[in-house]
Amino acid sequence: MSDPVSARIVVIGAGEMGAAVGRRLRECGAKVMTSLTGRSAASIERVKRAGLEVIDDDNLVREADFVMSIVPPGVATEVARRFCDPLLRGEAKPIFVECNAIAPASTRRIEAILKGVRFIDAGIIGGPPVAGIQDPTKGPRFYASGADAKELMRLAKYGLDVAVLDAPVGAASALKLAYAGMTKGFTALATAMVNAASREGLADALRAELSRTQPGFLARLERSIPDMFPKAYRWVAEMEQIAELIGDDREGAAIYGGMARLYEWIASELNDGKKSESIQALADFCKKK
């Protein structure tokens, strides 16, 4: 490992969270690298704005201290397979940090794929860090578990809020999904009911009743439903992973399977950035009167 003062960190994934985490690490003094293999024009632009160094896959992990996988849940395993050989061949022997919203069983499967590589299970709770702010508390928290979890504390000096769980691999992933199941699950339940009420011509009546008896609830809907629209496609696999975490339909797994289909439908209704009649009705419901 290199000296922590000059930590070299690879961030795999140039989505909203990955690019923002990379930018925070760079702004706080770390050397941050990424790959743009197969990435979209939007990802390329995010990497450019974040100021991350772009390196080809063959050389990306060669001298890294940490490799952080921050990608959609559906491609987490693919990323691990893609970098398994380079991680094992590299001289630096970096620690792989699995940061994705996946079930504990999925995390353990990825650990098995990367056998021989030091591994940290990390769950990110909170939104992306904001540019220009180096305060670790102004951003998401990285929960870490597994035998090497304490190593992630090295990144606290680079602007990350890190909390180590005294628990095995899988614990951080489970905590992340339990939290997301409540927050994103709340949004899904509310969206389903607002959509049903709108179809029955009762949107105004429902909103008036919420305003009368549940003003805090309504205020949250006004924020959470519109904020969800551009993210719905990413939340499909996350809801499926939560269903896997729960396991038994009698204990609620089927609820999250239904939420996955709801978010899948919303994403399809927003095709090419255009709002369908149903999505527009949801947006109208959430407009402050």
Secondary structure as GFF3:
##gff-version 3
##sequence-region A 1 289
A	DSSP	three_ten_helix	4	6	.	.	.	ID=ss1
A	DSSP	beta_strand	8	12	.	.	.	ID=ss2
A	DSSP	alpha_helix	16	27	.	.	.	ID=ss3
A	DSSP	beta_strand	31	34	.	.	.	ID=ss4
A	DSSP	alpha_helix	41	50	.	.	.	ID=ss5
A	DSSP	beta_strand	53	54	.	.	.	ID=ss6
A	DSSP	alpha_helix	57	60	.	.	.	ID=ss7
A	DSSP	beta_strand	66	69	.	.	.	ID=ss8
A	DSSP	three_ten_helix	73	75	.	.	.	ID=ss9
A	DSSP	alpha_helix	76	89	.	.	.	ID=ss10
A	DSSP	beta_strand	95	98	.	.	.	ID=ss11
A	DSSP	alpha_helix	104	113	.	.	.	ID=ss12
A	DSSP	beta_strand	119	125	.	.	.	ID=ss13
A	DSSP	beta_strand	141	145	.	.	.	ID=ss14
A	DSSP	three_ten_helix	149	158	.	.	.	ID=ss15
A	DSSP	beta_strand	161	164	.	.	.	ID=ss16
A	DSSP	alpha_helix	171	199	.	.	.	ID=ss17
A	DSSP	alpha_helix	203	213	.	.	.	ID=ss18
A	DSSP	alpha_helix	215	228	.	.	.	ID=ss19
A	DSSP	three_ten_helix	229	231	.	.	.	ID=ss20
A	DSSP	alpha_helix	232	246	.	.	.	ID=ss21
A	DSSP	three_ten_helix	249	251	.	.	.	ID=ss22
A	DSSP	alpha_helix	253	269	.	.	.	ID=ss23
A	DSSP	three_ten_helix	271	273	.	.	.	ID=ss24
A	DSSP	alpha_helix	277	285	.	.	.	ID=ss25
###
